[in-house]
Amino acid sequence: MSATRDERSVNPPVVDLAQSLRIQAHANALANLRLHAAMAPLSREELQAPRTSFFPSLMATLNHILAVDGYYVAALAGDPDPEAAWTRFRPAIDLAPLVAAQRASDLRLLALCGGLDAVDCNRIVELPRGGGRIQRDRAVHVLAHLFMHQTHHRGQVHAMLAGTSVKPPQLDEFLMPSEAHLREAEMMAFAWDEREVYGSLPGP
């Protein structure tokens, strides 16, 4: 028997852990898309210029995000040598190749999250940490850490942009289903459907 409108208002569709992680993976890709688009007018000199931050330039910070993504996504995917993604990483000098590489990484992460279920969320991921040490954590915790890392360093890029001719873009409009009108351009760029990504809204 289907639920009535009143029942849906009181008992909205349940979002499970796997779906929540998928939404966060989509949000990550959408935020990167918006951030990179805002940075497109900057010259190589502006992108490489020394600035006050943990990694002291825009490109250095973007490259760090990409390098760390490569390591964790490789570990989550069960690649035989996740450390190789880190040790073989070569920083991009220009924005365009970095954007292409980050997009590929984001889509691989999305594909991994797209196949998650409750069992996969609790799967143990092995993280080589050098010297033969293997760190082991559940996939849900690795993903939470990765999303936090991405958000942390995008925030640093956002702050550094305040010292350029580019207006820092809004980056927190990609998680709540009710804010679909704020991300229409980014969703269209990926040809993503709101309902497929975010599910049904509670209420009528």
C-alpha positions as CSV (number, residue, x, y, z in Angstrom):
1,M,0.0,0.0,0.0
2,S,1.4,3.4,-1.0
3,A,1.9,6.1,1.7
4,T,-0.5,9.0,1.8
5,R,0.7,12.6,1.6
6,D,0.2,13.1,5.3
7,E,2.2,9.9,6.0
8,R,5.0,11.1,3.8
9,S,5.2,14.4,5.7
10,V,5.5,12.6,9.1
11,N,7.7,9.7,7.8
12,P,9.8,11.1,4.9
13,P,11.8,8.6,2.7
14,V,14.7,7.3,4.7
15,V,18.2,8.2,3.5
16,D,20.6,5.4,4.3
17,L,24.4,5.7,4.8
18,A,25.3,4.6,1.3
19,Q,23.0,7.2,-0.3
20,S,24.4,9.9,2.0
21,L,27.9,9.0,0.9
22,R,26.8,9.1,-2.8
23,I,25.3,12.6,-2.3
24,Q,28.6,13.7,-0.7
25,A,30.5,12.3,-3.7
26,H,28.3,14.2,-6.1
27,A,28.7,17.4,-4.0
28,N,32.4,17.1,-4.2
29,A,32.4,16.9,-8.0
30,L,29.9,19.8,-8.2
31,A,32.0,22.0,-5.9
32,N,35.2,21.3,-7.8
33,L,33.4,22.1,-11.1
34,R,32.2,25.5,-9.7
35,L,35.6,26.3,-8.2
36,H,37.6,25.4,-11.3
37,A,35.2,27.4,-13.5
38,A,35.6,30.5,-11.3
39,M,39.4,30.1,-11.5
40,A,39.5,29.8,-15.3
41,P,40.2,33.5,-16.1
42,L,43.4,33.5,-13.9
43,S,46.8,33.5,-15.6
44,R,49.5,30.9,-14.9
45,E,51.3,33.6,-13.0
46,E,48.3,34.2,-10.7
47,L,47.8,30.5,-10.2
48,Q,51.4,30.0,-9.2
49,A,51.9,33.2,-7.3
50,P,53.0,32.7,-3.6
51,R,50.1,33.3,-1.2
52,T,49.4,32.8,2.5
53,S,48.1,29.3,3.1
54,F,49.2,25.8,4.1
55,F,50.3,25.1,0.5
56,P,51.4,28.6,-0.6
57,S,49.8,28.9,-4.0
58,L,46.5,28.1,-5.7
59,M,48.0,25.5,-7.9
60,A,50.0,23.8,-5.1
61,T,46.8,23.4,-3.1
62,L,44.8,22.1,-6.1
63,N,47.6,19.6,-6.8
64,H,47.6,18.5,-3.2
65,I,43.8,17.8,-3.3
66,L,44.3,15.8,-6.5
67,A,47.3,13.8,-5.2
68,V,45.5,12.8,-2.0
69,D,42.3,12.0,-3.9
70,G,44.3,9.6,-6.1
71,Y,45.8,7.8,-3.1
72,Y,42.5,7.3,-1.2
73,V,40.4,6.5,-4.3
74,A,43.0,3.8,-5.3
75,A,42.8,2.3,-1.8
76,L,39.0,2.3,-1.8
77,A,39.0,0.7,-5.2
78,G,41.3,-2.1,-4.0
79,D,44.1,-1.2,-6.4
80,P,47.2,-3.4,-5.7
81,D,49.5,-0.5,-4.9
82,P,47.7,2.6,-3.7
83,E,51.0,4.2,-2.7
84,A,52.0,4.3,-6.3
85,A,49.2,6.8,-7.0
86,W,50.9,9.1,-4.5
87,T,54.6,8.5,-5.3
88,R,54.1,8.8,-9.1
89,F,52.0,11.9,-8.9
90,R,53.4,14.8,-10.8
91,P,51.9,18.3,-10.1
92,A,50.2,20.0,-13.0
93,I,51.6,23.4,-13.9
94,D,48.5,24.7,-15.7
95,L,44.8,24.6,-14.7
96,A,43.4,22.8,-17.7
97,P,45.2,19.5,-17.2
98,L,44.6,19.6,-13.5
99,V,40.8,20.2,-14.1
100,A,40.7,17.2,-16.4
101,A,42.6,14.9,-14.0
102,Q,40.4,16.1,-11.0
103,R,37.3,15.4,-13.1
104,A,38.5,11.9,-13.8
105,S,39.2,11.3,-10.1
106,D,35.8,12.7,-9.1
107,L,34.0,10.4,-11.5
108,R,36.0,7.4,-10.3
109,L,35.0,8.2,-6.7
110,L,31.4,8.6,-7.8
111,A,31.5,5.2,-9.5
112,L,32.8,3.6,-6.3
113,C,30.2,5.3,-4.2
114,G,27.5,4.4,-6.7
115,G,28.0,0.7,-5.9
116,L,27.9,1.0,-2.1
117,D,25.6,-0.9,0.1
118,A,25.5,-1.4,3.9
119,V,28.1,-4.2,3.7
120,D,30.4,-2.2,1.4
121,C,30.3,0.8,3.8
122,N,31.7,-1.4,6.5
123,R,34.3,-3.1,4.3
124,I,37.9,-2.8,5.7
125,V,40.1,-0.7,3.4
126,E,43.9,-1.2,3.6
127,L,46.0,2.0,3.6
128,P,49.7,1.6,3.1
129,R,51.5,4.2,5.1
130,G,55.1,3.5,4.2
131,G,57.7,1.3,5.9
132,G,55.5,-1.7,5.5
133,R,52.8,-0.3,7.9
134,I,49.2,-0.9,6.8
135,Q,46.5,1.2,8.3
136,R,43.0,-0.5,8.2
137,D,39.8,1.4,8.5
138,R,36.2,0.9,7.4
139,A,35.3,2.4,4.0
140,V,32.7,4.7,5.5
141,H,35.4,6.3,7.7
142,V,37.9,6.6,4.8
143,L,35.3,8.3,2.7
144,A,34.3,10.7,5.5
145,H,38.0,11.5,6.0
146,L,38.4,12.1,2.2
147,F,35.4,14.4,2.0
148,M,36.6,16.4,4.9
149,H,40.1,16.7,3.4
150,Q,38.6,17.9,0.1
151,T,36.4,20.5,1.8
152,H,39.3,21.7,4.1
153,H,41.6,22.4,1.2
154,R,38.9,23.8,-1.2
155,G,38.3,26.3,1.7
156,Q,41.9,27.3,1.5
157,V,41.7,27.9,-2.2
158,H,38.5,29.9,-1.6
159,A,40.3,32.1,0.9
160,M,43.3,32.7,-1.5
161,L,41.0,33.7,-4.3
162,A,40.0,36.7,-2.2
163,G,43.4,38.1,-3.1
164,T,42.9,37.8,-6.8
165,S,40.6,39.4,-9.4
166,V,38.2,36.4,-9.2
167,K,35.3,36.5,-6.8
168,P,35.4,33.4,-4.5
169,P,32.4,31.2,-5.5
170,Q,29.7,29.8,-3.1
171,L,30.7,26.2,-2.4
172,D,28.1,25.0,0.1
173,E,25.0,24.6,-2.1
174,F,25.5,20.9,-3.1
175,L,24.2,18.9,-0.2
176,M,20.5,19.8,0.6
177,P,17.8,18.5,-1.7
178,S,15.7,21.7,-1.1
179,E,18.4,23.9,-2.7
180,A,18.2,22.5,-6.3
181,H,17.7,26.0,-7.7
182,L,21.1,27.0,-6.5
183,R,23.1,24.4,-8.5
184,E,21.2,24.1,-11.7
185,A,24.1,25.1,-13.9
186,E,26.5,22.5,-12.3
187,M,23.9,19.7,-12.4
188,M,23.2,20.4,-16.1
189,A,27.0,20.4,-16.8
190,F,27.1,16.8,-15.6
191,A,23.6,15.9,-17.0
192,W,22.6,14.8,-13.6
193,D,19.0,14.4,-12.4
194,E,18.0,15.9,-9.1
195,R,15.8,13.0,-8.1
196,E,18.4,10.4,-9.0
197,V,21.1,12.1,-7.0
198,Y,19.1,13.4,-4.0
199,G,16.1,11.2,-3.9
200,S,12.5,12.3,-3.0
201,L,11.9,15.2,-0.8
202,P,9.6,14.7,2.3
203,G,6.2,16.2,2.2
204,P,3.7,16.7,-0.6
